[in-house]
Protein backbone atom coordinates (compact mmCIF):
# COMPACT_ATOMS: atom_id res chain seq x y z
CA UNK A 1 0.00 0.00 0.00
CA UNK A 2 1.22 3.49 -0.87
CA UNK A 3 -0.20 6.43 1.08
CA UNK A 4 0.85 10.05 0.50
CA UNK A 5 0.52 12.30 3.57
CA UNK A 6 0.77 16.08 3.95
CA UNK A 7 0.78 18.28 7.05
CA UNK A 8 0.83 22.11 7.15
CA UNK A 9 -1.00 23.10 10.35
CA UNK A 10 2.00 24.83 11.98
CA UNK A 11 5.00 26.80 10.73
CA UNK A 12 6.40 23.47 9.55
CA UNK A 13 5.56 21.87 6.23
CA UNK A 14 5.95 18.11 5.87
CA UNK A 15 5.25 15.39 3.35
CA UNK A 16 5.58 11.62 3.73
CA UNK A 17 5.07 8.56 1.56
CA UNK A 18 4.16 5.25 3.20
CA UNK A 19 5.13 2.18 1.14
CA UNK A 20 4.27 -1.11 2.81
CA UNK A 21 5.75 -0.09 6.14
CA UNK A 22 8.58 2.08 4.84
CA UNK A 23 8.34 5.85 5.25
CA UNK A 24 10.06 8.47 3.15
CA UNK A 25 9.49 11.92 4.64
CA UNK A 26 10.52 15.56 4.38
CA UNK A 27 9.91 18.31 6.91
CA UNK A 28 10.93 21.97 6.74
CA UNK A 29 10.22 25.05 8.81
CA UNK A 30 8.74 27.41 6.23
CA UNK A 31 6.85 30.02 8.26
CA UNK A 32 3.91 31.09 6.11
CA UNK A 33 5.24 29.79 2.78
CA UNK A 34 3.44 26.45 2.75
CA UNK A 35 1.63 27.22 -0.49
CA UNK A 36 4.96 27.99 -2.17
CA UNK A 37 6.82 24.84 -1.16
CA UNK A 38 4.27 22.09 -0.53
CA UNK A 39 3.79 20.81 -4.08
CA UNK A 40 7.54 20.85 -4.64
CA UNK A 41 8.03 18.72 -1.54
CA UNK A 42 5.32 16.31 -2.74
CA UNK A 43 7.05 16.00 -6.09
CA UNK A 44 10.42 15.43 -4.42
CA UNK A 45 9.15 12.65 -2.15
CA UNK A 46 7.41 10.91 -5.06
CA UNK A 47 10.49 11.19 -7.26
CA UNK A 48 12.70 9.69 -4.57
CA UNK A 49 10.31 6.76 -4.36
CA UNK A 50 10.19 6.38 -8.15
CA UNK A 51 6.44 6.73 -8.41
CA UNK A 52 3.76 9.22 -9.44
CA UNK A 53 0.67 10.39 -7.61
CA UNK A 54 -1.39 8.14 -9.92
CA UNK A 55 0.40 5.15 -8.37
CA UNK A 56 -0.56 6.17 -4.84
CA UNK A 57 -3.57 4.43 -3.29
CA UNK A 58 -4.74 7.26 -1.07
CA UNK A 59 -3.94 10.70 0.34
CA UNK A 60 -3.90 11.60 4.03
CA UNK A 61 -3.74 15.11 5.44
CA UNK A 62 -3.53 16.87 8.77
CA UNK A 63 -7.07 18.20 9.15
CA UNK A 64 -6.39 20.37 12.18
CA UNK A 65 -6.72 21.93 14.58
CA UNK A 66 -3.97 24.41 13.89
CA UNK A 67 -3.30 27.48 11.78
CA UNK A 68 -6.48 28.31 9.85
CA UNK A 69 -4.54 29.04 6.67
CA UNK A 70 -2.27 26.03 7.07
CA UNK A 71 -5.14 23.62 7.66
CA UNK A 72 -6.98 24.94 4.60
CA UNK A 73 -3.86 24.50 2.48
CA UNK A 74 -3.48 20.85 3.49
CA UNK A 75 -7.14 20.18 2.87
CA UNK A 76 -7.17 21.96 -0.49
CA UNK A 77 -4.03 20.29 -1.80
CA UNK A 78 -5.24 16.87 -0.66
CA UNK A 79 -8.51 17.46 -2.50
CA UNK A 80 -6.79 18.66 -5.65
CA UNK A 81 -4.38 15.74 -5.82
CA UNK A 82 -7.13 13.25 -5.00
CA UNK A 83 -9.52 14.62 -7.64
CA UNK A 84 -6.78 14.57 -10.27
CA UNK A 85 -5.73 10.99 -9.53
CA UNK A 86 -9.20 9.64 -8.62
CA UNK A 87 -8.14 8.80 -5.07
CA UNK A 88 -9.84 8.81 -1.69
CA UNK A 89 -8.64 10.72 1.33
CA UNK A 90 -8.33 10.43 5.10
CA UNK A 91 -8.13 13.43 7.42
CA UNK A 92 -6.11 12.92 10.61
CA UNK A 93 -6.34 15.11 13.71
CA UNK A 94 -3.08 16.98 14.27
CA UNK A 95 -3.28 16.36 18.03
CA UNK A 96 -3.55 12.63 17.38
CA UNK A 97 -0.50 12.88 15.13
CA UNK A 98 1.41 14.56 17.95
CA UNK A 99 0.54 11.66 20.25
CA UNK A 100 1.53 9.07 17.66
CA UNK A 101 4.96 10.61 17.13
CA UNK A 102 5.93 10.54 20.82
CA UNK A 103 6.31 6.78 21.06
CA UNK A 104 4.48 6.99 24.41
CA UNK A 105 1.28 5.21 25.45
CA UNK A 106 -0.39 8.00 27.45
CA UNK A 107 -0.21 11.42 25.84
CA UNK A 108 -1.61 14.88 26.50
CA UNK A 109 -1.29 16.84 23.25
CA UNK A 110 -1.64 20.62 23.19
CA UNK A 111 -0.98 23.24 20.54
CA UNK A 112 -0.82 27.00 20.96
CA UNK A 113 -4.13 28.33 19.60
CA UNK A 114 -3.15 31.99 20.17
CA UNK A 115 -5.29 34.48 22.10
CA UNK A 116 -4.31 32.74 25.35
CA UNK A 117 -5.95 29.47 24.36
CA UNK A 118 -4.90 25.90 23.52
CA UNK A 119 -6.00 23.13 21.22
CA UNK A 120 -6.07 20.16 23.57
CA UNK A 121 -6.68 16.41 23.54
CA UNK A 122 -5.56 13.30 25.42
CA UNK A 123 -4.94 9.80 24.07
CA UNK A 124 -4.03 6.40 25.47
CA UNK A 125 -2.71 3.42 23.53
CA UNK A 126 -3.96 -0.01 24.58
CA UNK A 127 -3.07 -3.25 22.83
CA UNK A 128 -1.49 -1.27 20.01
CA UNK A 129 -4.58 0.87 19.32
CA UNK A 130 -5.21 4.48 20.31
CA UNK A 131 -8.20 5.44 22.44
CA UNK A 132 -9.31 9.06 22.73
CA UNK A 133 -9.46 9.93 26.43
CA UNK A 134 -10.37 13.59 25.90
CA UNK A 135 -11.78 14.71 22.57
CA UNK A 136 -10.05 17.65 20.83
CA UNK A 137 -11.21 20.90 22.40
CA UNK A 138 -10.37 24.57 22.82
CA UNK A 139 -9.45 25.67 26.34
CA UNK A 140 -7.06 27.69 28.46
CA UNK A 141 -4.31 26.19 30.58
CA UNK A 142 -6.40 26.83 33.69
CA UNK A 143 -9.54 25.23 32.26
CA UNK A 144 -7.82 22.23 30.64
CA UNK A 145 -9.72 19.01 31.43
CA UNK A 146 -8.63 16.75 34.26
CA UNK A 147 -6.94 13.46 33.40
CA UNK A 148 -6.82 10.45 35.67
CA UNK A 149 -3.67 8.80 36.93
CA UNK A 150 0.00 9.41 36.24
CA UNK A 151 2.51 8.55 33.54
CA UNK A 152 1.18 11.09 31.04
CA UNK A 153 3.56 12.51 28.44
CA UNK A 154 2.95 16.11 27.39
CA UNK A 155 3.73 17.27 23.87
CA UNK A 156 3.22 20.25 21.62
CA UNK A 157 3.64 24.01 21.77
CA UNK A 158 0.85 24.31 24.35
CA UNK A 159 3.36 23.07 26.93
CA UNK A 160 5.71 25.94 26.12
CA UNK A 161 3.19 28.58 27.17
CA UNK A 162 2.70 30.22 30.52
CA UNK A 163 -0.78 31.29 31.50
CA UNK A 164 -1.51 34.91 30.57
CA UNK A 165 -3.39 35.50 33.82
CA UNK A 166 -1.42 37.20 36.64
CA UNK A 167 -2.25 34.58 39.26
CA UNK A 168 0.36 32.83 41.41
CA UNK A 169 1.36 29.20 40.79
CA UNK A 170 -0.03 26.72 40.15
CA UNK A 171 -2.81 28.52 38.25
CA UNK A 172 -0.46 30.90 36.47
CA UNK A 173 2.20 28.68 34.94
CA UNK A 174 0.52 26.70 32.19
CA UNK A 175 0.12 23.00 31.57
CA UNK A 176 3.39 21.84 33.12
CA UNK A 177 2.23 22.98 36.53
CA UNK A 178 -1.44 22.21 35.79
CA UNK A 179 -0.63 18.49 35.54
CA UNK A 180 2.51 18.48 37.66
CA UNK A 181 3.44 15.02 38.96
CA UNK A 182 1.02 13.38 36.53
CA UNK A 183 3.55 14.05 33.77
CA UNK A 184 6.44 11.68 33.08
CA UNK A 185 7.97 13.98 30.49
CA UNK A 186 7.33 16.88 28.12
CA UNK A 187 8.28 17.62 24.50
CA UNK A 188 7.12 21.19 24.06
CA UNK A 189 8.89 21.62 20.71
CA UNK A 190 7.06 18.71 19.05
CA UNK A 191 4.98 19.57 15.99
CA UNK A 192 2.55 17.48 13.93
CA UNK A 193 4.34 15.83 11.00
CA UNK A 194 3.27 13.95 7.90
CA UNK A 195 5.05 10.74 8.94
CA UNK A 196 2.70 10.34 11.91
CA UNK A 197 -0.27 11.37 9.74
CA UNK A 198 0.63 8.55 7.35
CA UNK A 199 0.98 5.92 10.09
CA UNK A 200 -2.41 6.80 11.54
CA UNK A 201 -4.07 6.90 8.11
CA UNK A 202 -2.91 3.48 6.93
CA UNK A 203 -5.37 1.46 9.07
CA UNK A 204 -8.16 3.88 8.10
CA UNK A 205 -7.54 3.10 4.42
CA UNK A 206 -7.16 -0.61 5.16
CA UNK A 207 -10.52 -0.70 6.96
CA UNK A 208 -12.33 1.19 4.20
CA UNK A 209 -12.79 4.42 6.14
CA UNK A 210 -11.42 6.73 3.43
CA UNK A 211 -13.83 9.23 1.86
CA UNK A 212 -14.25 10.96 -1.49
CA UNK A 213 -12.11 14.05 -2.01
CA UNK A 214 -15.17 16.31 -1.86
CA UNK A 215 -15.68 15.24 1.76
CA UNK A 216 -12.17 16.24 2.87
CA UNK A 217 -12.98 18.74 5.61
CA UNK A 218 -10.79 20.66 8.08
CA UNK A 219 -11.29 20.42 11.83
CA UNK A 220 -11.93 23.89 13.25
CA UNK A 221 -12.44 24.23 16.98
CA UNK A 222 -13.30 27.93 16.80
CA UNK A 223 -14.34 30.51 14.21
CA UNK A 224 -12.70 33.56 15.72
CA UNK A 225 -9.07 34.05 14.66
CA UNK A 226 -8.12 37.41 16.21
CA UNK A 227 -8.91 39.69 19.14
CA UNK A 228 -10.29 43.19 18.76
CA UNK A 229 -8.20 46.13 19.97
CA UNK A 230 -10.43 46.43 23.04
CA UNK A 231 -10.12 42.69 23.80
CA UNK A 232 -6.32 42.85 23.52
CA UNK A 233 -6.21 45.84 25.88
CA UNK A 234 -8.44 44.04 28.39
CA UNK A 235 -6.06 41.08 28.43
C-alpha positions as CSV (number, residue, x, y, z in Angstrom):
1,X,0.0,0.0,0.0
2,X,1.2,3.5,-0.9
3,X,-0.2,6.4,1.1
4,X,0.9,10.1,0.5
5,X,0.5,12.3,3.6
6,X,0.8,16.1,3.9
7,X,0.8,18.3,7.1
8,X,0.8,22.1,7.2
9,X,-1.0,23.1,10.4
10,X,2.0,24.8,12.0
11,X,5.0,26.8,10.7
12,X,6.4,23.5,9.5
13,X,5.6,21.9,6.2
14,X,6.0,18.1,5.9
15,X,5.3,15.4,3.3
16,X,5.6,11.6,3.7
17,X,5.1,8.6,1.6
18,X,4.2,5.2,3.2
19,X,5.1,2.2,1.1
20,X,4.3,-1.1,2.8
21,X,5.7,-0.1,6.1
22,X,8.6,2.1,4.8
23,X,8.3,5.9,5.3
24,X,10.1,8.5,3.1
25,X,9.5,11.9,4.6
26,X,10.5,15.6,4.4
27,X,9.9,18.3,6.9
28,X,10.9,22.0,6.7
29,X,10.2,25.1,8.8
30,X,8.7,27.4,6.2
31,X,6.9,30.0,8.3
32,X,3.9,31.1,6.1
33,X,5.2,29.8,2.8
34,X,3.4,26.4,2.7
35,X,1.6,27.2,-0.5
36,X,5.0,28.0,-2.2
37,X,6.8,24.8,-1.2
38,X,4.3,22.1,-0.5
39,X,3.8,20.8,-4.1
40,X,7.5,20.9,-4.6
41,X,8.0,18.7,-1.5
42,X,5.3,16.3,-2.7
43,X,7.1,16.0,-6.1
44,X,10.4,15.4,-4.4
45,X,9.1,12.7,-2.2
46,X,7.4,10.9,-5.1
47,X,10.5,11.2,-7.3
48,X,12.7,9.7,-4.6
49,X,10.3,6.8,-4.4
50,X,10.2,6.4,-8.1
51,X,6.4,6.7,-8.4
52,X,3.8,9.2,-9.4
53,X,0.7,10.4,-7.6
54,X,-1.4,8.1,-9.9
55,X,0.4,5.2,-8.4
56,X,-0.6,6.2,-4.8
57,X,-3.6,4.4,-3.3
58,X,-4.7,7.3,-1.1
59,X,-3.9,10.7,0.3
60,X,-3.9,11.6,4.0
61,X,-3.7,15.1,5.4
62,X,-3.5,16.9,8.8
63,X,-7.1,18.2,9.1
64,X,-6.4,20.4,12.2
65,X,-6.7,21.9,14.6
66,X,-4.0,24.4,13.9
67,X,-3.3,27.5,11.8
68,X,-6.5,28.3,9.9
69,X,-4.5,29.0,6.7
70,X,-2.3,26.0,7.1
71,X,-5.1,23.6,7.7
72,X,-7.0,24.9,4.6
73,X,-3.9,24.5,2.5
74,X,-3.5,20.8,3.5
75,X,-7.1,20.2,2.9
76,X,-7.2,22.0,-0.5
77,X,-4.0,20.3,-1.8
78,X,-5.2,16.9,-0.7
79,X,-8.5,17.5,-2.5
80,X,-6.8,18.7,-5.7
81,X,-4.4,15.7,-5.8
82,X,-7.1,13.3,-5.0
83,X,-9.5,14.6,-7.6
84,X,-6.8,14.6,-10.3
85,X,-5.7,11.0,-9.5
86,X,-9.2,9.6,-8.6
87,X,-8.1,8.8,-5.1
88,X,-9.8,8.8,-1.7
89,X,-8.6,10.7,1.3
90,X,-8.3,10.4,5.1
91,X,-8.1,13.4,7.4
92,X,-6.1,12.9,10.6
93,X,-6.3,15.1,13.7
94,X,-3.1,17.0,14.3
95,X,-3.3,16.4,18.0
96,X,-3.6,12.6,17.4
97,X,-0.5,12.9,15.1
98,X,1.4,14.6,18.0
99,X,0.5,11.7,20.2
100,X,1.5,9.1,17.7
101,X,5.0,10.6,17.1
102,X,5.9,10.5,20.8
103,X,6.3,6.8,21.1
104,X,4.5,7.0,24.4
105,X,1.3,5.2,25.5
106,X,-0.4,8.0,27.5
107,X,-0.2,11.4,25.8
108,X,-1.6,14.9,26.5
109,X,-1.3,16.8,23.3
110,X,-1.6,20.6,23.2
111,X,-1.0,23.2,20.5
112,X,-0.8,27.0,21.0
113,X,-4.1,28.3,19.6
114,X,-3.2,32.0,20.2
115,X,-5.3,34.5,22.1
116,X,-4.3,32.7,25.4
117,X,-6.0,29.5,24.4
118,X,-4.9,25.9,23.5
119,X,-6.0,23.1,21.2
120,X,-6.1,20.2,23.6
121,X,-6.7,16.4,23.5
122,X,-5.6,13.3,25.4
123,X,-4.9,9.8,24.1
124,X,-4.0,6.4,25.5
125,X,-2.7,3.4,23.5
126,X,-4.0,0.0,24.6
127,X,-3.1,-3.3,22.8
128,X,-1.5,-1.3,20.0
129,X,-4.6,0.9,19.3
130,X,-5.2,4.5,20.3
131,X,-8.2,5.4,22.4
132,X,-9.3,9.1,22.7
133,X,-9.5,9.9,26.4
134,X,-10.4,13.6,25.9
135,X,-11.8,14.7,22.6
136,X,-10.0,17.6,20.8
137,X,-11.2,20.9,22.4
138,X,-10.4,24.6,22.8
139,X,-9.4,25.7,26.3
140,X,-7.1,27.7,28.5
141,X,-4.3,26.2,30.6
142,X,-6.4,26.8,33.7
143,X,-9.5,25.2,32.3
144,X,-7.8,22.2,30.6
145,X,-9.7,19.0,31.4
146,X,-8.6,16.7,34.3
147,X,-6.9,13.5,33.4
148,X,-6.8,10.5,35.7
149,X,-3.7,8.8,36.9
150,X,0.0,9.4,36.2
151,X,2.5,8.5,33.5
152,X,1.2,11.1,31.0
153,X,3.6,12.5,28.4
154,X,3.0,16.1,27.4
155,X,3.7,17.3,23.9
156,X,3.2,20.2,21.6
157,X,3.6,24.0,21.8
158,X,0.9,24.3,24.3
159,X,3.4,23.1,26.9
160,X,5.7,25.9,26.1
161,X,3.2,28.6,27.2
162,X,2.7,30.2,30.5
163,X,-0.8,31.3,31.5
164,X,-1.5,34.9,30.6
165,X,-3.4,35.5,33.8
166,X,-1.4,37.2,36.6
167,X,-2.2,34.6,39.3
168,X,0.4,32.8,41.4
169,X,1.4,29.2,40.8
170,X,0.0,26.7,40.1
171,X,-2.8,28.5,38.3
172,X,-0.5,30.9,36.5
173,X,2.2,28.7,34.9
174,X,0.5,26.7,32.2
175,X,0.1,23.0,31.6
176,X,3.4,21.8,33.1
177,X,2.2,23.0,36.5
178,X,-1.4,22.2,35.8
179,X,-0.6,18.5,35.5
180,X,2.5,18.5,37.7
181,X,3.4,15.0,39.0
182,X,1.0,13.4,36.5
183,X,3.6,14.1,33.8
184,X,6.4,11.7,33.1
185,X,8.0,14.0,30.5
186,X,7.3,16.9,28.1
187,X,8.3,17.6,24.5
188,X,7.1,21.2,24.1
189,X,8.9,21.6,20.7
190,X,7.1,18.7,19.1
191,X,5.0,19.6,16.0
192,X,2.6,17.5,13.9
193,X,4.3,15.8,11.0
194,X,3.3,13.9,7.9
195,X,5.1,10.7,8.9
196,X,2.7,10.3,11.9
197,X,-0.3,11.4,9.7
198,X,0.6,8.5,7.3
199,X,1.0,5.9,10.1
200,X,-2.4,6.8,11.5
201,X,-4.1,6.9,8.1
202,X,-2.9,3.5,6.9
203,X,-5.4,1.5,9.1
204,X,-8.2,3.9,8.1
205,X,-7.5,3.1,4.4
206,X,-7.2,-0.6,5.2
207,X,-10.5,-0.7,7.0
208,X,-12.3,1.2,4.2
209,X,-12.8,4.4,6.1
210,X,-11.4,6.7,3.4
211,X,-13.8,9.2,1.9
212,X,-14.2,11.0,-1.5
213,X,-12.1,14.1,-2.0
214,X,-15.2,16.3,-1.9
215,X,-15.7,15.2,1.8
216,X,-12.2,16.2,2.9
217,X,-13.0,18.7,5.6
218,X,-10.8,20.7,8.1
219,X,-11.3,20.4,11.8
220,X,-11.9,23.9,13.2
221,X,-12.4,24.2,17.0
222,X,-13.3,27.9,16.8
223,X,-14.3,30.5,14.2
224,X,-12.7,33.6,15.7
225,X,-9.1,34.0,14.7
226,X,-8.1,37.4,16.2
227,X,-8.9,39.7,19.1
228,X,-10.3,43.2,18.8
229,X,-8.2,46.1,20.0
230,X,-10.4,46.4,23.0
231,X,-10.1,42.7,23.8
232,X,-6.3,42.8,23.5
233,X,-6.2,45.8,25.9
234,X,-8.4,44.0,28.4
235,X,-6.1,41.1,28.4
